[in-house]
Amino acid sequence: NRLFQCYKDTDFQTYIIIPANIRILPARHFPCRDTPGDGRLRQQITGSDTGKRIFFVPLAVLGACGCAATICKPTIQEMFNQFLTVVWHFNPTFIRIGSLDIRWYGVMWAIAIGLGAFFFVQFCKREGLPAKLADSIFIYGALATIIGARLGHCLFYEPGYYLANPLKLLAFRDGGMASHGAAIGLLIGLWLFSRKNRMPYLWSLDRVMIPVAVGGAFVRMGNLFNHEIYGHPTDRPWGFRFIENVNAWMNGAEPVYGPPSHPTQIYEALAYLVLFALLCYLYYRKDAGRRYPGLLFGVGLIGIFLSRFLIEYVKNDQVDFEATMFLNMGQWLSVPFIIAGIVMIVYALHHKQTPPPLAEVQALAAKRDAQTTARNAKNNGKRKK
């Protein structure tokens, strides 16, 4: 906790716990063995460190160990950092029904998918397109995103385990959704939608980036609620102390808090919200979706995956094999999307379109809808007769 600082004796696999207002000079490991000492208190620690010892070492014992110590007051910056550090004890469960618990992470995914449906209804109205297109793209996009996200996590990060246990691919409740897999799945789903409905592929790709950006922010908040995919320890004042044994804690165990760490979930969510605002400006104010096919898609790819690439530098590795990689898996998977985004922006700027005014398009759509309504009413009248 904040009252103590921790030093690890690497020679003897012990932890030395010192009151926080004692500053150790010089900074090195302590030659303390597992033997009795005056005023020394030992206890077992729980969780991943079971079997190692904790030593609360008073000042006299420090002197006996040959380590110089001085009492000092914390600096204003240290006090400020401790005041702002967030001890995050948010319960990941949204609601529990019997033995079934619904987590906030799933709720955030549901909100993201619902926002996608809402935005495509608005896009179709704005551009004078049939409302049935919004229903169709929602089905294709939602299913493809969820399936792609799950397969992406299983095959990119733990292929050996899931290929040996293929039924575990269906264990969504165990966690594991990858944004890169979601992106690939969405690309395939929108291609199938465009082919079936005879719509330009770029039309779907451009417009989907708007709900993807805001939906991605909600999903990252779901990761925050789940106490997962956070960053390296930090001395910045906005660090979060996440519960490391969250599943055991939810089953009644005492929480084990990690050190203050970068809340990378919030970093990504903020980046996606900025991107969402930029895409809305380009679509609604500049009409870029109709004038520059491919531009929104390119800007969206760069905004999502460049921010992901950069934030990965302060994020913990998701799997052990990433520790030996020059770039981690998330960064390598982001590179092709960033390159594709640059290519799409260049393509869009060289293929400017001159679409008809929106007012004219909407008037034609209103006339078409009125004719359809009248024809349906006439047909219903004939059936009654």
Contacts in CASP RR format, 6 or more apart in sequence:
PFRMAT RR
TARGET T0000
AUTHOR 0000-0000-0000
METHOD contacts of the structure
MODEL  1
NRLFQCYKDTDFQTYIIIPANIRILPARHFPCRDTPGDGRLRQQITGSDT
GKRIFFVPLAVLGACGCAATICKPTIQEMFNQFLTVVWHFNPTFIRIGSL
DIRWYGVMWAIAIGLGAFFFVQFCKREGLPAKLADSIFIYGALATIIGAR
LGHCLFYEPGYYLANPLKLLAFRDGGMASHGAAIGLLIGLWLFSRKNRMP
YLWSLDRVMIPVAVGGAFVRMGNLFNHEIYGHPTDRPWGFRFIENVNAWM
NGAEPVYGPPSHPTQIYEALAYLVLFALLCYLYYRKDAGRRYPGLLFGVG
LIGIFLSRFLIEYVKNDQVDFEATMFLNMGQWLSVPFIIAGIVMIVYALH
HKQTPPPLAEVQALAAKRDAQTTARNAKNNGKRKK
1 257 0 8 1.000
2 20 0 8 1.000
2 82 0 8 1.000
2 85 0 8 1.000
3 19 0 8 1.000
3 20 0 8 1.000
4 17 0 8 1.000
4 18 0 8 1.000
4 19 0 8 1.000
4 20 0 8 1.000
4 56 0 8 1.000
5 17 0 8 1.000
5 18 0 8 1.000
5 19 0 8 1.000
5 20 0 8 1.000
5 22 0 8 1.000
6 15 0 8 1.000
6 16 0 8 1.000
6 17 0 8 1.000
6 18 0 8 1.000
7 15 0 8 1.000
7 16 0 8 1.000
7 17 0 8 1.000
7 18 0 8 1.000
7 24 0 8 1.000
7 29 0 8 1.000
7 30 0 8 1.000
8 14 0 8 1.000
8 15 0 8 1.000
8 16 0 8 1.000
8 29 0 8 1.000
9 15 0 8 1.000
9 16 0 8 1.000
9 29 0 8 1.000
9 30 0 8 1.000
9 31 0 8 1.000
9 32 0 8 1.000
10 29 0 8 1.000
11 29 0 8 1.000
11 31 0 8 1.000
12 32 0 8 1.000
12 33 0 8 1.000
12 34 0 8 1.000
13 52 0 8 1.000
14 32 0 8 1.000
14 34 0 8 1.000
14 52 0 8 1.000
14 53 0 8 1.000
14 55 0 8 1.000
15 45 0 8 1.000
15 49 0 8 1.000
15 52 0 8 1.000
15 53 0 8 1.000
15 54 0 8 1.000
15 55 0 8 1.000
16 29 0 8 1.000
16 30 0 8 1.000
16 32 0 8 1.000
16 55 0 8 1.000
16 57 0 8 1.000
17 54 0 8 1.000
17 55 0 8 1.000
17 56 0 8 1.000
17 57 0 8 1.000
18 24 0 8 1.000
18 57 0 8 1.000
18 62 0 8 1.000
18 69 0 8 1.000
20 74 0 8 1.000
21 71 0 8 1.000
21 72 0 8 1.000
21 73 0 8 1.000
21 74 0 8 1.000
22 59 0 8 1.000
22 62 0 8 1.000
22 69 0 8 1.000
22 70 0 8 1.000
22 71 0 8 1.000
22 72 0 8 1.000
23 69 0 8 1.000
23 70 0 8 1.000
23 71 0 8 1.000
23 72 0 8 1.000
24 62 0 8 1.000
24 67 0 8 1.000
24 68 0 8 1.000
24 69 0 8 1.000
25 67 0 8 1.000
25 68 0 8 1.000
25 69 0 8 1.000
25 70 0 8 1.000
26 68 0 8 1.000
28 67 0 8 1.000
30 57 0 8 1.000
30 62 0 8 1.000
30 65 0 8 1.000
30 67 0 8 1.000
31 65 0 8 1.000
31 66 0 8 1.000
32 55 0 8 1.000
32 57 0 8 1.000
32 65 0 8 1.000
34 42 0 8 1.000
34 53 0 8 1.000
37 61 0 8 1.000
37 64 0 8 1.000
38 58 0 8 1.000
38 60 0 8 1.000
38 61 0 8 1.000
38 64 0 8 1.000
39 58 0 8 1.000
39 60 0 8 1.000
39 61 0 8 1.000
40 55 0 8 1.000
40 56 0 8 1.000
40 57 0 8 1.000
40 58 0 8 1.000
40 61 0 8 1.000
41 55 0 8 1.000
41 56 0 8 1.000
42 53 0 8 1.000
42 54 0 8 1.000
42 55 0 8 1.000
43 53 0 8 1.000
43 54 0 8 1.000
44 50 0 8 1.000
44 51 0 8 1.000
44 53 0 8 1.000
44 54 0 8 1.000
45 51 0 8 1.000
45 52 0 8 1.000
45 53 0 8 1.000
45 54 0 8 1.000
46 254 0 8 1.000
46 256 0 8 1.000
47 245 0 8 1.000
47 248 0 8 1.000
47 256 0 8 1.000
48 244 0 8 1.000
57 65 0 8 1.000
59 69 0 8 1.000
59 71 0 8 1.000
62 69 0 8 1.000
63 69 0 8 1.000
74 82 0 8 1.000
80 237 0 8 1.000
81 235 0 8 1.000
81 236 0 8 1.000
81 237 0 8 1.000
81 260 0 8 1.000
83 237 0 8 1.000
84 237 0 8 1.000
84 238 0 8 1.000
84 239 0 8 1.000
85 237 0 8 1.000
85 238 0 8 1.000
85 239 0 8 1.000
85 240 0 8 1.000
85 241 0 8 1.000
85 260 0 8 1.000
86 238 0 8 1.000
86 239 0 8 1.000
86 240 0 8 1.000
86 241 0 8 1.000
86 263 0 8 1.000
87 241 0 8 1.000
87 257 0 8 1.000
88 224 0 8 1.000
88 227 0 8 1.000
88 240 0 8 1.000
88 241 0 8 1.000
88 242 0 8 1.000
88 243 0 8 1.000
89 243 0 8 1.000
89 255 0 8 1.000
90 104 0 8 1.000
90 224 0 8 1.000
90 225 0 8 1.000
90 227 0 8 1.000
91 250 0 8 1.000
92 103 0 8 1.000
92 104 0 8 1.000
92 105 0 8 1.000
92 225 0 8 1.000
92 226 0 8 1.000
92 227 0 8 1.000
92 246 0 8 1.000
92 250 0 8 1.000
93 101 0 8 1.000
93 102 0 8 1.000
93 103 0 8 1.000
93 104 0 8 1.000
93 250 0 8 1.000
94 101 0 8 1.000
94 102 0 8 1.000
94 103 0 8 1.000
94 104 0 8 1.000
94 106 0 8 1.000
94 107 0 8 1.000
95 101 0 8 1.000
95 102 0 8 1.000
96 102 0 8 1.000
103 225 0 8 1.000
103 226 0 8 1.000
104 222 0 8 1.000
104 225 0 8 1.000
104 226 0 8 1.000
105 219 0 8 1.000
105 222 0 8 1.000
105 223 0 8 1.000
105 225 0 8 1.000
105 226 0 8 1.000
106 222 0 8 1.000
107 222 0 8 1.000
108 218 0 8 1.000
108 219 0 8 1.000
108 221 0 8 1.000
108 222 0 8 1.000
108 225 0 8 1.000
109 146 0 8 1.000
109 177 0 8 1.000
109 218 0 8 1.000
109 219 0 8 1.000
111 215 0 8 1.000
111 218 0 8 1.000
112 211 0 8 1.000
112 214 0 8 1.000
112 215 0 8 1.000
112 216 0 8 1.000
112 218 0 8 1.000
112 219 0 8 1.000
113 138 0 8 1.000
113 142 0 8 1.000
113 145 0 8 1.000
115 211 0 8 1.000
115 214 0 8 1.000
115 215 0 8 1.000
115 218 0 8 1.000
116 138 0 8 1.000
116 208 0 8 1.000
116 211 0 8 1.000
116 215 0 8 1.000
117 134 0 8 1.000
117 138 0 8 1.000
117 142 0 8 1.000
118 211 0 8 1.000
119 207 0 8 1.000
119 210 0 8 1.000
119 211 0 8 1.000
120 133 0 8 1.000
120 134 0 8 1.000
120 137 0 8 1.000
120 138 0 8 1.000
120 207 0 8 1.000
120 211 0 8 1.000
121 131 0 8 1.000
121 134 0 8 1.000
123 129 0 8 1.000
123 134 0 8 1.000
123 207 0 8 1.000
124 130 0 8 1.000
124 131 0 8 1.000
124 133 0 8 1.000
124 134 0 8 1.000
125 131 0 8 1.000
126 358 0 8 1.000
126 362 0 8 1.000
127 290 0 8 1.000
127 358 0 8 1.000
127 361 0 8 1.000
128 361 0 8 1.000
128 362 0 8 1.000
128 364 0 8 1.000
128 365 0 8 1.000
129 365 0 8 1.000
133 197 0 8 1.000
133 199 0 8 1.000
136 193 0 8 1.000
136 196 0 8 1.000
136 197 0 8 1.000
137 190 0 8 1.000
137 193 0 8 1.000
137 197 0 8 1.000
137 204 0 8 1.000
137 208 0 8 1.000
140 189 0 8 1.000
140 190 0 8 1.000
140 192 0 8 1.000
140 193 0 8 1.000
141 186 0 8 1.000
141 189 0 8 1.000
141 190 0 8 1.000
141 193 0 8 1.000
141 208 0 8 1.000
143 189 0 8 1.000
144 185 0 8 1.000
144 186 0 8 1.000
144 188 0 8 1.000
144 189 0 8 1.000
144 190 0 8 1.000
144 192 0 8 1.000
145 182 0 8 1.000
145 185 0 8 1.000
145 186 0 8 1.000
146 182 0 8 1.000
147 185 0 8 1.000
148 178 0 8 1.000
148 181 0 8 1.000
148 182 0 8 1.000
148 184 0 8 1.000
148 185 0 8 1.000
148 186 0 8 1.000
149 176 0 8 1.000
149 177 0 8 1.000
149 178 0 8 1.000
149 179 0 8 1.000
149 181 0 8 1.000
149 182 0 8 1.000
149 185 0 8 1.000
150 169 0 8 1.000
150 172 0 8 1.000
150 176 0 8 1.000
150 177 0 8 1.000
151 169 0 8 1.000
151 181 0 8 1.000
152 178 0 8 1.000
152 180 0 8 1.000
152 181 0 8 1.000
152 182 0 8 1.000
152 184 0 8 1.000
153 175 0 8 1.000
153 176 0 8 1.000
153 177 0 8 1.000
153 178 0 8 1.000
153 181 0 8 1.000
154 162 0 8 1.000
154 168 0 8 1.000
154 169 0 8 1.000
154 176 0 8 1.000
155 162 0 8 1.000
156 178 0 8 1.000
156 180 0 8 1.000
156 181 0 8 1.000
156 329 0 8 1.000
156 333 0 8 1.000
157 178 0 8 1.000
157 318 0 8 1.000
157 319 0 8 1.000
157 329 0 8 1.000
158 319 0 8 1.000
161 168 0 8 1.000
162 168 0 8 1.000
162 169 0 8 1.000
168 174 0 8 1.000
177 219 0 8 1.000
179 216 0 8 1.000
179 219 0 8 1.000
179 304 0 8 1.000
179 308 0 8 1.000
180 330 0 8 1.000
180 333 0 8 1.000
180 334 0 8 1.000
180 337 0 8 1.000
183 304 0 8 1.000
183 337 0 8 1.000
186 208 0 8 1.000
186 212 0 8 1.000
187 205 0 8 1.000
190 201 0 8 1.000
190 204 0 8 1.000
190 205 0 8 1.000
190 208 0 8 1.000
191 201 0 8 1.000
193 199 0 8 1.000
193 204 0 8 1.000
194 200 0 8 1.000
194 201 0 8 1.000
194 203 0 8 1.000
194 204 0 8 1.000
200 293 0 8 1.000
202 293 0 8 1.000
202 294 0 8 1.000
202 297 0 8 1.000
203 293 0 8 1.000
205 294 0 8 1.000
205 296 0 8 1.000
205 297 0 8 1.000
206 283 0 8 1.000
206 288 0 8 1.000
206 289 0 8 1.000
206 293 0 8 1.000
206 294 0 8 1.000
206 295 0 8 1.000
206 296 0 8 1.000
206 297 0 8 1.000
207 283 0 8 1.000
207 289 0 8 1.000
207 296 0 8 1.000
209 279 0 8 1.000
209 296 0 8 1.000
209 297 0 8 1.000
209 298 0 8 1.000
209 299 0 8 1.000
209 300 0 8 1.000
209 301 0 8 1.000
210 276 0 8 1.000
210 279 0 8 1.000
210 280 0 8 1.000
210 283 0 8 1.000
210 296 0 8 1.000
212 300 0 8 1.000
212 304 0 8 1.000
213 272 0 8 1.000
213 273 0 8 1.000
213 275 0 8 1.000
213 276 0 8 1.000
213 279 0 8 1.000
213 300 0 8 1.000
213 304 0 8 1.000
214 272 0 8 1.000
214 273 0 8 1.000
214 276 0 8 1.000
215 272 0 8 1.000
216 268 0 8 1.000
216 269 0 8 1.000
216 272 0 8 1.000
217 268 0 8 1.000
217 269 0 8 1.000
217 270 0 8 1.000
217 272 0 8 1.000
217 273 0 8 1.000
217 276 0 8 1.000
218 269 0 8 1.000
220 265 0 8 1.000
220 266 0 8 1.000
220 268 0 8 1.000
220 269 0 8 1.000
220 272 0 8 1.000
221 265 0 8 1.000
221 266 0 8 1.000
221 269 0 8 1.000
222 265 0 8 1.000
223 229 0 8 1.000
223 265 0 8 1.000
224 230 0 8 1.000
224 263 0 8 1.000
224 265 0 8 1.000
224 266 0 8 1.000
224 269 0 8 1.000
226 246 0 8 1.000
227 242 0 8 1.000
227 243 0 8 1.000
227 244 0 8 1.000
227 246 0 8 1.000
228 246 0 8 1.000
229 264 0 8 1.000
229 265 0 8 1.000
229 315 0 8 1.000
229 316 0 8 1.000
229 318 0 8 1.000
230 240 0 8 1.000
230 242 0 8 1.000
230 261 0 8 1.000
230 262 0 8 1.000
230 263 0 8 1.000
230 264 0 8 1.000
230 265 0 8 1.000
230 315 0 8 1.000
230 316 0 8 1.000
231 261 0 8 1.000
231 262 0 8 1.000
231 263 0 8 1.000
231 264 0 8 1.000
231 314 0 8 1.000
231 315 0 8 1.000
231 316 0 8 1.000
232 261 0 8 1.000
232 262 0 8 1.000
232 314 0 8 1.000
232 315 0 8 1.000
232 316 0 8 1.000
233 259 0 8 1.000
233 260 0 8 1.000
233 261 0 8 1.000
234 260 0 8 1.000
234 261 0 8 1.000
234 262 0 8 1.000
234 314 0 8 1.000
235 260 0 8 1.000
236 260 0 8 1.000
236 262 0 8 1.000
238 263 0 8 1.000
239 260 0 8 1.000
239 261 0 8 1.000
239 262 0 8 1.000
239 263 0 8 1.000
240 260 0 8 1.000
240 261 0 8 1.000
240 262 0 8 1.000
240 263 0 8 1.000
241 257 0 8 1.000
241 258 0 8 1.000
241 259 0 8 1.000
241 260 0 8 1.000
241 261 0 8 1.000
242 257 0 8 1.000
242 258 0 8 1.000
242 261 0 8 1.000
243 249 0 8 1.000
243 255 0 8 1.000
243 256 0 8 1.000
243 257 0 8 1.000
243 258 0 8 1.000
244 256 0 8 1.000
244 257 0 8 1.000
244 258 0 8 1.000
245 253 0 8 1.000
245 255 0 8 1.000
245 256 0 8 1.000
246 255 0 8 1.000
249 255 0 8 1.000
249 256 0 8 1.000
261 316 0 8 1.000
262 314 0 8 1.000
262 315 0 8 1.000
264 311 0 8 1.000
264 314 0 8 1.000
264 315 0 8 1.000
267 307 0 8 1.000
267 311 0 8 1.000
267 314 0 8 1.000
268 307 0 8 1.000
268 308 0 8 1.000
268 311 0 8 1.000
271 303 0 8 1.000
271 307 0 8 1.000
271 311 0 8 1.000
272 304 0 8 1.000
272 307 0 8 1.000
275 299 0 8 1.000
275 300 0 8 1.000
275 303 0 8 1.000
275 304 0 8 1.000
275 307 0 8 1.000
278 299 0 8 1.000
279 296 0 8 1.000
279 299 0 8 1.000
279 300 0 8 1.000
282 288 0 8 1.000
282 289 0 8 1.000
282 295 0 8 1.000
282 296 0 8 1.000
282 299 0 8 1.000
283 289 0 8 1.000
283 296 0 8 1.000
287 355 0 8 1.000
287 358 0 8 1.000
288 295 0 8 1.000
288 296 0 8 1.000
288 348 0 8 1.000
289 295 0 8 1.000
289 296 0 8 1.000
290 353 0 8 1.000
290 355 0 8 1.000
291 352 0 8 1.000
291 353 0 8 1.000
291 354 0 8 1.000
291 355 0 8 1.000
292 348 0 8 1.000
292 349 0 8 1.000
292 351 0 8 1.000
292 352 0 8 1.000
292 353 0 8 1.000
293 348 0 8 1.000
293 351 0 8 1.000
293 353 0 8 1.000
294 344 0 8 1.000
294 345 0 8 1.000
294 347 0 8 1.000
294 348 0 8 1.000
295 344 0 8 1.000
295 345 0 8 1.000
295 348 0 8 1.000
295 349 0 8 1.000
297 341 0 8 1.000
297 344 0 8 1.000
298 340 0 8 1.000
298 341 0 8 1.000
298 342 0 8 1.000
298 344 0 8 1.000
298 345 0 8 1.000
298 348 0 8 1.000
299 341 0 8 1.000
299 345 0 8 1.000
300 341 0 8 1.000
301 337 0 8 1.000
301 338 0 8 1.000
301 340 0 8 1.000
301 341 0 8 1.000
301 344 0 8 1.000
302 338 0 8 1.000
302 341 0 8 1.000
302 342 0 8 1.000
302 345 0 8 1.000
304 337 0 8 1.000
305 334 0 8 1.000
305 337 0 8 1.000
305 338 0 8 1.000
306 334 0 8 1.000
306 338 0 8 1.000
308 330 0 8 1.000
308 331 0 8 1.000
308 334 0 8 1.000
309 330 0 8 1.000
309 331 0 8 1.000
309 334 0 8 1.000
309 335 0 8 1.000
309 338 0 8 1.000
312 327 0 8 1.000
312 328 0 8 1.000
312 330 0 8 1.000
312 331 0 8 1.000
312 334 0 8 1.000
317 323 0 8 1.000
317 328 0 8 1.000
318 328 0 8 1.000
318 329 0 8 1.000
319 329 0 8 1.000
322 328 0 8 1.000
322 329 0 8 1.000
325 332 0 8 1.000
327 335 0 8 1.000
355 361 0 8 1.000
END
